Amino acid sequence: MRLGVWRHFDIPLFLIILVLVLVGCLMVYSAYEASRPAVERSLWENVAFRQAFFAGIGLCFYLLMAAIDYRLLVRFWRWGYLAALGLLLLTRAAGSVSFGAQSWLRFEFFNVQASELCKVIMILTLARVLSGDHYDLNGALPLALSIALLVPPLILIYLQPDFGTALILGAIWAGMVVLAGVRWPHLLILGMIGAALAPLIWFRLEPYMQQRILHFFFPDSDPTGASYNVNQALISIGSGGWWGKGLFHGTQSQLQFLRVRHTDFIFSVLAEETGFVGASFLVILFILLILRLMRVARLAPDHDGRLIASGVAVMIFTQTFINIGMNANILPVTGLPLPLVSYGGSALVTLLLALGIVQSVAMRHKPPEEPLLPLGR
């Protein structure tokens, strides 16, 4: 690797990511560890320490991926795709169950969620298929091939069941297809087919998935059951005021009224303890991150790089929007964590790995000589 490429290291992108990771470690401690009784236990049992540990591993992967030319990674997309399917099949056969989903491969000191890695590999796969270098984007073949590659991991993830991650995978595909420049008539036909299949999809959903959607539209039907945590999240956000109650002083989190507060509902903890100002600061950080990712896409030297950066941006935007939306009760609960902030080793490491690949694109960019958007030819 030429050392000269490090001169193009995107420092603002890295700093935004680093701040979000540090905010995540602080909020995980506040949401979970600060309210736990002081009992003797090993350091590894401290979830804030584990989050910081996996953040360190993830940042190492970030720098490693930045050092590797992303075009080399794209070249082996077939092997990556097969490896992702293999891990999902292994999870299906021998994975352990957590929160009702068979999503984890358990090892002695850590667990691996194969579906998180699958999202990153699918971005590389779709970038190669939709780049237009091998197939004419005016034809239906790239779209059909992308669907054929999407369906197997989508089904395997849904069957775990993990509807949230399957939803993100579908959103990544949809965003990359649009940004690649696939013809609108093909997308329109596909949308009509999807609308026709919507009733069938509804009846194939797991009962708890249907209940979450129904409780979103009728929240007062079960105030102490499925919608309990959403109500507590709204209380947390509303009680924060402008400046919040102070770190480690949120009543809903410290008194443990709010469940899964260090994962799905960590935004509510942050809003209660830092108020509207702190919540707005976090949202601004995510906006800056997504804008920076789109800048990398605009300056990328080829279609692969543009689609990789765009795919990661779509993934982070969709997951952030859904997580904050379900905390604020403007979207149904899906169980999706807040990127880089919520507790979760697999999610944090794989997302930092994906952002490292985007950094690799940024380090090998070229000055724009002409408008580079839209991404299709």
HELIX and SHEET records of a PDB file:
HELIX    1   1 LEU A    3  HIS A    8  5                                   6    
HELIX    2   2 ILE A   11  ALA A   31  1                                  21    
HELIX    3   3 GLU A   33  SER A   35  5                                   3    
HELIX    4   4 LEU A   43  GLU A   45  5                                   3    
HELIX    5   5 VAL A   47  ALA A   67  1                                  21    
HELIX    6   6 TYR A   70  ARG A   75  1                                   6    
HELIX    7   7 TRP A   77  ALA A   94  1                                  18    
HELIX    8   8 ALA A  114  VAL A  129  1                                  16    
HELIX    9   9 LEU A  141  TYR A  158  1                                  18    
HELIX   10  10 PHE A  163  ALA A  180  1                                  18    
HELIX   11  11 TRP A  184  ARG A  204  1                                  21    
HELIX   12  12 PRO A  207  PHE A  217  1                                  11    
HELIX   13  13 PRO A  219  SER A  221  5                                   3    
HELIX   14  14 TYR A  228  SER A  239  1                                  12    
HELIX   15  15 THR A  251  GLN A  254  1                                   4    
HELIX   16  16 ILE A  266  LEU A  299  1                                  34    
HELIX   17  17 HIS A  303  ASN A  327  1                                  25    
HELIX   18  18 GLY A  345  MET A  363  1                                  19    
SHEET    1   A 3 SER A  96  SER A  98  0                                        
SHEET    2   A 3 ALA A 101  ARG A 106 -1                                        
SHEET    3   A 3 ASN A 111  GLN A 113 -1                                        
END                                                                             
